[in-house]
Amino acid sequence: MAAGVAGSATALNPDQQPNYARVIVRFKQEASTVKARPLAARATATEAADVAQVRGTTLGLRHDMSLRARRSLDTRTHVYTATGMSSVELARRLAADGEVESVEVDRWWRHYSVPNDPLYATAAAGGVTAGQWYLKAPDSTVVSSINAPSAWDTATGTGVVVAVLDTGARLDHPDLAGQFLPGYDVIGFSNSSSEAIATANDGNGADSDPSDPGDWVSQADIDSGRLGTSCTKDDIANSSWHGTRVSGLIAAATNNGLGMAGVAYNAKILPVRVLGKCGGWQSDIDAGMRWAAGLSVPGLPANPNPAKVINMSLGSDGSCSSTYQSAVNAVTTAGVTVVAAAGNGVDNTDPTKAGGIGVGTPANCANVIGVAGLRHAGTKVGFSNLGPQVSISAPGGNCVNATGACLYAILSTSNSGTTTPVAADNAYNYTGVGTSFSTPLVSGTVALMLSINASLTPAQIRSTLMSTARAFPAAAAGVAQCVAGNSTTPQQECNCTTSTCGAGMLDANAAVKAVVPTSTTPPTTPTASPAPPATSSGGGGAMSGLWLAALALAAIALRWPKRSISRR
């Protein structure tokens, strides 16, 4: 159901009904019925109705169906309806007709207004009055917003599976109800040691339960050494519920009067748990990528719901390893788009680690859509890494103010448990910042694109995202220019360029509109239907008198008065 429209969120639009079809058909100039009964450009409504119905009757007879003409758009283009099939099926069948130039579903459009999810407009409970500012139409204040509402006019992610390789997810979150497909927990798959079991924090190794048990780290964990040398005192923190937050940004249920809105709210999330306490092994992540894409992984069961998009809000320093690149190549060859975070500088006093110093891996691997983070004003947010491997930038959250609520945070679904989870907890995080949250905004947009055009390749998706990106704003006074590569000083907020922050700012609406198919392509090479016999007296392919008489009788029998167009 369209956002902002009262009614069931699962109600079908008229153009999606299984037993009612409505299509727009354009006949070829040389079609026999076009030549036999031309339609004048200034024909009356009655004349146009007669001609359209004659053409529709003839077309329907060739395909053993009954077509009813609804209106004419020009001399060769008419709207037809039929029953007993869907619009997509009717379009597919008629597209194979030799006299048809093009055919497309006559789609039902709705007015789109603000979703009724309360946090979309404002998150007053968390002090973030801007609400989900990052989804809204950009303006002079929220320059980097991605314009999701306009994209929803065209696509909502239906039929697309997005894999979230992360800490798992709270599958019982009310605002994510019905959004998950059966995923997998691969932690410990490549290393079933006691250390791996401790990192997983769920008492076992790899299994079919991708739920997030919490990834908190305590001083006792560090002192015990049970988590190995990968964990240090810098990792001591409460549970992040990171995978749940990422999942909500992609596909939180929308227009349900609850919580927040997801970018691709009709897509499905495939949770793949690859991170536990302090992180996870690259080998587990590689296995998770391949499993998510539906590829065979020895020792793991087949994935019955392969993803078309893999979101990786994770990474590490250094260049892309051959193992990572091999996994990326395998899944992209399988038609899966990989979106990864550029990374967050962890120390703004050390130039080798400061925000904006080098793109992390796997975002720096070839064939990956690397995502950097922007402030609401369109400048690079201080923590975001940057460099030539970035494909595009998206909102990453920033607070603006030194005290009080984080005004331009990226809010999302979460859990209120500080260590173990609270069951069925309808909780939200109001302070999110990081390229981890820029990335799912891009992944959600990719899902929107694929839901309207499933034939897109990963390369086409990346190219379209970049070519439709909005230009970065003019350099802000008093803000330094972003510099690619290592800098002698930490790069915090800086003015983006195409060599540092990618092609521009993510524009979900422009990306979706750019991939809308112009017409229905027949599944096979059309076979021309035999034309009615022509007369022997010339007339440029005129039909026989008998054929014309039949068409005339059909027109008389099916004539109807002028009427307003149906909203079906």
C-alpha positions as CSV (number, residue, x, y, z in Angstrom):
1,M,0.0,0.0,0.0
2,A,1.3,3.4,-0.8
3,A,2.7,5.5,2.0
4,G,0.2,8.0,3.5
5,V,-2.9,6.2,2.2
6,A,-5.4,4.8,4.7
7,G,-6.1,1.1,4.5
8,S,-4.3,-2.2,4.7
9,A,-0.6,-2.1,4.1
10,T,-1.0,-5.3,2.1
11,A,-3.8,-4.3,-0.2
12,L,-3.1,-4.7,-3.9
13,N,-3.3,-1.8,-6.3
14,P,-5.7,-2.2,-9.2
15,D,-2.8,-3.0,-11.6
16,Q,-1.7,-5.8,-9.3
17,Q,-5.0,-7.7,-9.2
18,P,-4.6,-11.4,-10.3
19,N,-7.8,-11.6,-12.3
20,Y,-8.1,-8.1,-13.7
21,A,-5.8,-6.7,-16.4
22,R,-5.3,-3.2,-17.8
23,V,-2.6,-2.4,-20.3
24,I,-1.6,0.3,-22.8
25,V,-1.1,-1.0,-26.3
26,R,0.6,0.8,-29.2
27,F,0.1,-0.8,-32.6
28,K,2.7,-0.7,-35.4
29,Q,2.1,1.8,-38.1
30,E,1.9,-1.0,-40.7
31,A,-0.5,-3.1,-38.6
32,S,-3.4,-4.4,-40.7
33,T,-6.1,-2.9,-38.4
34,V,-4.3,0.4,-38.4
35,K,-4.3,0.5,-42.2
36,A,-7.8,-0.8,-42.5
37,R,-9.4,1.7,-40.1
38,P,-7.2,4.8,-39.6
39,L,-8.0,7.0,-36.7
40,A,-8.0,10.8,-37.3
41,A,-6.0,12.8,-34.8
42,R,-9.2,14.9,-34.1
43,A,-11.6,12.1,-34.0
44,T,-14.7,12.3,-31.8
45,A,-14.8,10.2,-28.6
46,T,-17.3,7.9,-30.2
47,E,-15.2,7.4,-33.4
48,A,-12.1,6.8,-31.3
49,A,-14.0,4.2,-29.2
50,D,-15.2,2.4,-32.3
51,V,-11.8,2.1,-33.8
52,A,-10.1,1.2,-30.6
53,Q,-12.6,-1.6,-30.0
54,V,-12.3,-3.0,-33.5
55,R,-8.5,-3.2,-33.1
56,G,-8.9,-4.7,-29.7
57,T,-11.4,-7.3,-30.8
58,T,-9.1,-8.4,-33.7
59,L,-6.1,-8.5,-31.4
60,G,-8.1,-10.5,-28.8
61,L,-9.3,-13.0,-31.3
62,R,-5.7,-13.8,-32.3
63,H,-4.9,-14.6,-28.6
64,D,-8.2,-16.3,-27.6
65,M,-9.2,-13.6,-25.2
66,S,-11.7,-10.7,-24.9
67,L,-10.3,-7.2,-24.8
68,R,-12.4,-4.2,-23.9
69,A,-11.2,-0.8,-25.2
70,R,-11.2,1.9,-22.5
71,R,-9.8,4.9,-24.2
72,S,-7.4,6.1,-26.9
73,L,-4.3,8.1,-26.2
74,D,-3.4,8.8,-29.8
75,T,-4.1,7.4,-33.3
76,R,-2.3,4.1,-32.6
77,T,-2.3,3.8,-28.8
78,H,-5.2,2.4,-26.8
79,V,-6.0,1.2,-23.2
80,Y,-7.5,-2.3,-23.0
81,T,-8.8,-4.3,-20.1
82,A,-9.4,-8.1,-19.7
83,T,-10.4,-10.4,-17.0
84,G,-9.1,-13.8,-15.8
85,M,-5.4,-12.7,-15.8
86,S,-3.1,-10.1,-14.3
87,S,-1.9,-7.0,-16.0
88,V,1.6,-8.4,-16.2
89,E,0.4,-11.6,-17.9
90,L,-1.7,-9.7,-20.4
91,A,1.2,-7.4,-21.3
92,R,3.5,-10.4,-21.7
93,R,1.1,-12.2,-24.1
94,L,0.3,-9.1,-26.2
95,A,3.9,-8.1,-26.4
96,A,4.5,-11.2,-28.6
97,D,2.0,-10.1,-31.2
98,G,3.5,-9.1,-34.5
99,E,1.3,-6.1,-34.9
100,V,2.0,-4.6,-31.5
101,E,4.8,-2.1,-31.2
102,S,4.8,-1.9,-27.4
103,V,2.7,-2.8,-24.5
104,E,2.9,-1.9,-20.8
105,V,0.9,-2.2,-17.7
106,D,-1.4,0.8,-17.1
107,R,-0.2,1.3,-13.6
108,W,-2.2,2.7,-10.7
109,W,-0.6,5.8,-9.1
110,R,-1.4,7.2,-5.7
111,H,-0.7,10.5,-4.0
112,Y,2.3,9.9,-1.6
113,S,2.4,11.8,1.6
114,V,4.2,11.4,4.8
115,P,4.2,7.8,6.1
116,N,2.2,7.4,9.3
117,D,5.1,5.9,11.2
118,P,5.5,8.4,14.1
119,L,9.3,8.6,14.1
120,Y,9.4,9.5,10.4
121,A,8.1,13.0,11.1
122,T,9.7,13.6,14.5
123,A,11.4,11.6,17.2
124,A,10.5,13.8,20.0
125,A,10.8,10.9,22.5
126,G,14.5,10.8,21.7
127,G,14.9,14.6,21.4
128,V,15.5,14.3,17.6
129,T,12.9,16.7,16.2
130,A,14.1,16.2,12.7
131,G,12.9,12.6,12.8
132,Q,14.0,10.5,9.8
133,W,15.4,13.6,8.1
134,Y,17.8,11.4,6.0
135,L,14.8,9.8,4.0
136,K,13.0,13.1,3.2
137,A,13.2,15.4,0.2
138,P,16.4,17.5,0.4
139,D,16.1,21.2,1.2
140,S,18.3,24.0,2.3
141,T,18.7,22.5,5.8
142,V,18.9,18.7,5.1
143,V,21.0,18.9,1.9
144,S,22.1,15.3,1.9
145,S,18.6,13.7,2.4
146,I,18.0,10.9,-0.1
147,N,14.4,11.7,-1.3
148,A,12.9,8.3,-0.6
149,P,9.2,9.5,-0.6
150,S,9.4,10.3,-4.3
151,A,11.2,7.0,-5.0
152,W,8.2,5.2,-3.3
153,D,6.0,6.6,-6.1
154,T,7.7,4.0,-8.3
155,A,9.1,1.2,-6.1
156,T,9.0,-0.1,-2.6
157,G,11.4,-3.1,-2.8
158,T,8.8,-5.8,-3.4
159,G,10.4,-9.2,-4.3
160,V,14.0,-8.2,-3.4
161,V,16.1,-10.0,-0.8
162,V,18.8,-8.0,1.0
163,A,21.3,-9.9,3.1
164,V,22.6,-8.1,6.1
165,L,26.0,-9.5,7.2
166,D,26.3,-8.3,10.7
167,T,25.7,-9.2,14.4
168,G,22.5,-11.0,13.5
169,A,19.2,-9.3,14.3
170,R,16.4,-9.2,16.8
171,L,13.9,-11.2,14.9
172,D,11.2,-10.3,17.4
173,H,11.3,-6.5,16.9
174,P,7.7,-5.4,16.3
175,D,8.7,-2.9,13.6
176,L,10.5,-5.7,11.7
177,A,7.7,-8.2,11.9
178,G,7.4,-10.2,8.7
179,Q,10.5,-8.7,7.2
180,F,12.9,-11.5,7.8
181,L,13.7,-14.6,5.8
182,P,15.4,-17.6,7.4
183,G,19.1,-16.7,7.8
184,Y,22.2,-18.3,9.2
185,D,24.8,-17.8,12.0
186,V,28.2,-18.6,10.5
187,I,30.3,-17.5,13.5
188,G,32.6,-20.4,14.3
189,F,32.0,-22.1,10.9
190,S,35.7,-21.7,10.0
191,N,37.0,-22.0,13.6
192,S,35.0,-23.9,16.2
193,S,37.5,-23.2,19.0
194,S,36.4,-22.2,22.5
195,E,37.4,-18.6,21.6
196,A,35.0,-18.6,18.7
197,I,32.2,-20.0,20.8
198,A,32.8,-17.2,23.4
199,T,32.8,-14.6,20.6
200,A,29.5,-16.0,19.3
201,N,28.0,-15.6,22.8
202,D,25.1,-17.9,22.0
203,G,26.6,-21.1,23.4
204,N,27.4,-22.8,20.1
205,G,29.0,-22.5,16.7
206,A,27.5,-22.1,13.3
207,D,23.7,-22.9,13.1
208,S,20.5,-21.8,11.5
209,D,19.7,-19.2,14.3
210,P,20.9,-15.7,13.2
211,S,19.3,-13.9,16.2
212,D,21.5,-11.5,18.0
213,P,22.1,-12.5,21.7
214,G,24.0,-9.3,22.4
215,D,27.7,-8.4,21.8
216,W,28.5,-6.6,25.0
217,V,32.1,-6.8,26.3
218,S,32.9,-6.4,29.9
219,Q,36.1,-6.0,31.9
220,A,35.6,-9.5,33.1
221,D,35.7,-10.7,29.4
222,I,39.0,-8.9,28.9
223,D,40.5,-10.2,32.2
224,S,39.5,-13.8,31.5
225,G,41.2,-13.8,28.1
226,R,38.4,-16.1,26.8
227,L,37.9,-13.8,23.8
228,G,41.5,-14.0,22.7
229,T,43.8,-11.2,21.8
230,S,41.4,-9.7,19.3
231,C,39.6,-8.0,22.2
232,T,41.0,-5.2,24.3
233,K,39.8,-2.8,26.9
234,D,38.8,-0.4,24.0
235,D,36.1,-2.9,23.1
236,I,34.3,-2.7,26.5
237,A,30.8,-1.5,25.7
238,N,27.1,-2.4,26.0
239,S,25.4,-4.5,23.3
240,S,25.2,-2.6,20.0
241,W,22.3,-4.4,18.3
242,H,24.1,-3.3,15.2
243,G,22.5,-5.7,12.8
244,T,19.0,-4.8,14.0
245,R,19.7,-1.1,13.4
246,V,21.0,-1.8,9.9
247,S,18.0,-4.0,9.1
248,G,15.6,-1.4,10.2
249,L,17.1,1.3,7.9
250,I,16.7,-1.1,5.0
251,A,13.3,-2.6,5.5
252,A,11.5,-1.5,8.7
253,A,7.7,-2.0,8.1
254,T,6.3,1.2,6.9
255,N,2.8,2.9,7.1
256,N,2.0,0.6,10.0
257,G,1.5,3.4,12.5
258,L,4.5,2.1,14.4
259,G,8.0,3.4,14.8
260,M,10.0,4.2,11.7
261,A,10.0,3.8,7.9
262,G,12.5,1.6,6.0
263,V,14.0,2.7,2.6
264,A,12.8,-0.5,0.9
265,Y,10.0,-1.4,3.2
266,N,8.5,-4.2,1.0
267,A,11.9,-5.9,0.6
268,K,12.9,-8.9,2.8
269,I,15.9,-9.1,5.0
270,L,18.2,-12.2,5.1
271,P,20.1,-12.0,8.4
272,V,23.5,-13.6,8.2
273,R,25.3,-13.4,11.6
274,V,29.1,-13.0,11.0
275,L,30.0,-10.7,14.0
276,G,29.9,-11.4,17.7
277,K,31.8,-9.9,20.6
278,C,34.6,-7.6,19.3
279,G,33.9,-8.6,15.7
280,G,34.5,-11.7,13.6
281,W,36.8,-13.6,11.3
282,Q,37.2,-12.7,7.7
283,S,36.9,-16.3,6.7
284,D,33.4,-16.5,8.4
285,I,32.5,-13.3,6.5
286,D,33.6,-14.7,3.2
287,A,31.5,-17.9,3.8
288,G,28.6,-15.7,4.8
289,M,28.8,-13.7,1.6
290,R,28.8,-16.8,-0.6
291,W,26.0,-18.4,1.4
292,A,23.9,-15.2,1.2
293,A,24.3,-15.2,-2.6
294,G,23.1,-18.8,-2.9
295,L,26.5,-20.2,-3.7
296,S,27.6,-23.6,-2.5
297,V,29.7,-23.5,0.7
298,P,31.0,-26.8,1.9
299,G,29.6,-27.6,5.3
300,L,26.7,-25.1,5.1
301,P,23.1,-26.0,3.9
302,A,21.8,-24.5,0.7
303,N,20.3,-21.1,1.0
304,P,16.7,-21.3,-0.3
305,N,16.3,-17.5,-0.5
306,P,19.4,-16.1,-2.2
307,A,19.9,-12.3,-1.8
308,K,20.2,-9.8,-4.7
309,V,21.9,-7.3,-2.4
310,I,24.5,-7.8,0.3
311,N,24.9,-5.1,2.9
312,M,28.3,-5.0,4.7
313,S,28.3,-2.3,7.4
314,L,31.6,-3.7,8.6
315,G,35.3,-3.7,7.7
316,S,38.9,-3.3,8.7
317,D,41.9,-1.3,7.8
318,G,44.2,-2.3,4.9
319,S,43.9,-3.2,1.3
320,C,41.5,-5.7,-0.2
321,S,42.9,-9.2,0.2
322,S,42.8,-11.8,-2.5
323,T,40.4,-13.9,-0.5
324,Y,38.0,-11.0,0.0
325,Q,38.2,-10.1,-3.7
326,S,37.6,-13.7,-4.7
327,A,34.4,-13.7,-2.6
328,V,33.2,-10.4,-4.0
329,N,33.9,-11.6,-7.6
330,A,32.0,-14.8,-7.0
331,V,28.9,-13.1,-5.7
332,T,28.9,-10.3,-8.2
333,T,29.2,-12.9,-11.0
334,A,26.1,-14.5,-9.5
335,G,24.3,-11.2,-10.0
336,V,24.5,-9.9,-6.4
337,T,25.3,-6.3,-5.6
338,V,27.7,-5.7,-2.7
339,V,27.4,-2.5,-0.7
340,A,30.0,-1.8,2.0
341,A,30.9,1.0,4.5
342,A,34.0,3.1,3.8
343,G,34.8,3.0,7.5
344,N,35.0,5.3,10.4
345,G,38.3,6.9,11.6
346,V,38.9,5.7,15.1
347,D,41.3,8.3,16.3
348,N,41.2,11.9,15.2
349,T,44.5,12.7,16.8
350,D,46.5,10.1,14.8
351,P,46.7,10.9,11.0
352,T,47.1,7.2,10.2
353,K,43.8,6.4,11.9
354,A,41.8,9.7,11.7
355,G,38.5,10.1,10.0
356,G,39.0,10.4,6.3
357,I,42.3,8.5,6.1
358,G,41.9,5.7,3.6
359,V,38.9,3.5,2.7
360,G,38.5,0.3,4.7
361,T,38.1,-3.2,3.3
362,P,35.9,-4.7,1.8
363,A,34.7,-1.2,0.6
364,N,38.0,-0.8,-1.2
365,C,37.6,-4.1,-3.2
366,A,36.8,-3.9,-6.9
367,N,33.2,-4.3,-7.8
368,V,32.0,-3.1,-4.4
369,I,29.8,0.0,-3.9
370,G,31.8,1.8,-1.2
371,V,29.8,4.3,0.8
372,A,31.1,7.4,2.7
373,G,29.1,9.4,5.3
374,L,27.7,12.9,5.0
375,R,26.5,15.5,7.5
376,H,23.0,16.8,7.0
377,A,24.6,19.8,5.3
378,G,26.3,17.7,2.6
379,T,29.8,18.0,3.9
380,K,31.8,14.8,4.8
381,V,31.1,13.9,8.4
382,G,34.2,13.9,10.6
383,F,34.4,10.2,11.3
384,S,33.9,9.0,7.7
385,N,36.9,7.6,5.8
386,L,37.3,8.8,2.2
387,G,39.2,8.2,-0.9
388,P,38.9,7.2,-4.6
389,Q,37.4,3.8,-3.9
390,V,34.2,5.5,-2.6
391,S,31.4,5.2,-5.1
392,I,28.8,7.4,-3.5
393,S,28.0,9.2,-0.2
394,A,24.9,9.1,1.9
395,P,23.8,10.6,5.3
396,G,25.9,9.2,8.1
397,G,24.5,11.2,11.0
398,N,26.0,14.1,13.0
399,C,24.9,15.9,16.1
400,V,25.8,19.6,15.4
401,N,25.4,20.5,19.1
402,A,28.0,19.7,21.7
403,T,25.4,18.9,24.4
404,G,21.9,17.6,24.4
405,A,20.2,15.3,21.9
406,C,22.0,14.4,18.7
407,L,19.9,16.5,16.3
408,Y,20.8,14.8,13.0
409,A,21.3,11.2,14.1
410,I,20.3,8.2,12.0
411,L,17.6,6.7,14.2
412,S,16.7,3.0,13.7
413,T,15.3,-0.1,15.3
414,S,17.2,-1.4,18.3
415,N,16.8,-3.1,21.7
416,S,16.9,-1.6,25.1
417,G,18.9,-4.4,26.7
418,T,22.4,-3.3,27.7
419,T,23.7,-6.8,27.6
420,T,21.1,-9.6,26.8
421,P,18.1,-8.6,24.8
422,V,14.7,-7.6,26.0
423,A,12.1,-9.9,24.3
424,A,9.9,-8.4,21.6
425,D,11.2,-4.9,22.5
426,N,9.9,-2.1,20.3
427,A,13.0,0.0,21.0
428,Y,14.8,2.5,18.8
429,N,18.3,4.1,18.9
430,Y,18.2,7.9,18.5
431,T,21.9,8.5,18.5
432,G,23.2,6.6,15.4
433,V,26.2,7.9,13.6
434,G,28.6,6.1,11.3
435,T,29.1,4.9,7.8
436,S,27.5,1.7,9.0
437,F,24.2,3.6,8.7
438,S,25.0,5.3,5.4
439,T,25.5,1.9,3.8
440,P,22.0,0.5,4.4
441,L,20.5,3.7,2.8
442,V,22.3,2.7,-0.4
443,S,21.4,-1.0,-0.1
444,G,17.8,-0.1,0.4
445,T,17.9,2.1,-2.7
446,V,19.4,-0.8,-4.7
447,A,16.5,-2.9,-3.6
448,L,14.1,-0.3,-4.9
449,M,15.9,-0.3,-8.2
450,L,15.8,-4.1,-8.5
451,S,12.2,-4.3,-7.6
452,I,11.3,-2.1,-10.6
453,N,13.9,-3.7,-12.9
454,A,15.1,-7.1,-11.8
455,S,17.4,-7.5,-14.9
456,L,19.9,-4.9,-13.6
457,T,23.5,-6.2,-13.1
458,P,25.7,-5.1,-10.2
459,A,27.8,-3.0,-12.7
460,Q,24.7,-1.3,-14.0
461,I,23.4,-0.6,-10.5
462,R,26.7,1.0,-9.4
463,S,26.9,3.1,-12.6
464,T,23.3,4.3,-12.2
465,L,23.8,5.2,-8.6
466,M,26.8,7.3,-9.5
467,S,25.3,8.9,-12.6
468,T,22.1,10.0,-10.8
469,A,23.8,11.2,-7.6
470,R,23.3,14.9,-6.8
471,A,26.3,17.1,-6.9
472,F,28.0,17.9,-3.6
473,P,27.1,21.4,-2.3
474,A,29.3,24.4,-3.0
475,A,32.3,24.5,-0.6
476,A,31.2,25.7,2.8
477,A,33.1,28.7,4.1
478,G,35.5,27.9,6.8
479,V,35.5,24.2,6.0
480,A,38.6,22.5,4.6
481,Q,38.7,20.7,1.3
482,C,38.7,17.0,1.5
483,V,42.0,15.4,0.4
484,A,42.4,12.0,-1.1
485,G,45.0,9.7,0.5
486,N,46.9,10.2,3.7
487,S,46.8,13.6,5.1
488,T,49.2,15.3,7.5
489,T,46.3,16.3,9.6
490,P,43.1,14.5,10.6
491,Q,40.3,15.2,8.2
492,Q,37.1,15.8,10.1
493,E,34.4,17.8,8.5
494,C,35.5,18.7,4.9
495,N,34.1,19.8,1.6
496,C,33.6,16.7,-0.6
497,T,34.9,16.2,-4.1
498,T,34.4,13.4,-6.6
499,S,37.8,12.1,-5.9
500,T,37.3,11.8,-2.2
501,C,33.6,11.1,-1.5
502,G,32.4,9.4,-4.6
503,A,30.2,10.6,-7.5
504,G,27.9,12.7,-5.3
505,M,25.1,12.5,-2.8
506,L,22.7,9.5,-3.0
507,D,19.4,10.4,-4.7
508,A,17.0,7.4,-4.3
509,N,14.3,8.9,-6.5
510,A,16.6,9.7,-9.4
511,A,18.2,6.3,-9.3
512,V,14.9,4.5,-9.3
513,K,13.4,6.6,-12.1
514,A,16.5,6.0,-14.2
515,V,15.9,2.2,-14.3
516,V,12.2,2.1,-14.9
517,P,11.6,-0.1,-18.0
518,T,10.0,1.8,-20.9
519,S,7.9,-1.1,-22.0
520,T,7.4,-4.8,-21.5
521,T,9.9,-6.8,-23.4
522,P,8.6,-10.1,-24.8
523,P,10.3,-13.2,-23.3
524,T,10.9,-14.6,-26.8
525,T,11.4,-13.3,-30.3
526,P,7.9,-12.3,-31.4
527,T,6.3,-14.4,-34.2
528,A,4.2,-12.2,-36.5
529,S,0.6,-13.2,-36.6
530,P,-0.8,-13.8,-40.1
531,A,-2.4,-10.7,-41.5
532,P,-5.9,-10.9,-43.0
533,P,-5.9,-11.4,-46.7
534,A,-5.5,-8.2,-48.8
535,T,-7.7,-7.4,-51.7
536,S,-6.4,-7.7,-55.2
537,S,-7.4,-4.2,-56.2
538,G,-4.5,-2.4,-54.5
539,G,-5.2,0.0,-51.7
540,G,-1.8,-0.5,-49.9
541,G,-2.7,-3.7,-48.0
542,A,-6.4,-2.9,-47.5
543,M,-8.3,-5.8,-45.9
544,S,-10.9,-7.8,-47.8
545,G,-14.4,-6.6,-47.9
546,L,-15.5,-9.6,-45.8
547,W,-12.9,-8.8,-43.1
548,L,-13.9,-5.1,-43.0
549,A,-17.6,-6.1,-42.7
550,A,-16.8,-8.2,-39.7
551,L,-14.9,-5.4,-38.0
552,A,-17.7,-2.9,-38.7
553,L,-20.3,-5.3,-37.2
554,A,-18.0,-5.6,-34.1
555,A,-17.7,-1.9,-33.8
556,I,-21.5,-1.3,-34.0
557,A,-22.2,-4.0,-31.5
558,L,-19.7,-2.7,-28.9
559,R,-20.2,1.1,-29.3
560,W,-20.8,2.9,-26.0
561,P,-21.3,6.6,-25.1
562,K,-18.5,8.8,-23.9
563,R,-17.8,8.3,-20.2
564,S,-15.2,9.3,-17.6
565,I,-12.2,7.1,-17.2
566,S,-12.4,4.4,-14.6
567,R,-10.1,4.4,-11.5
568,R,-9.5,0.7,-11.8
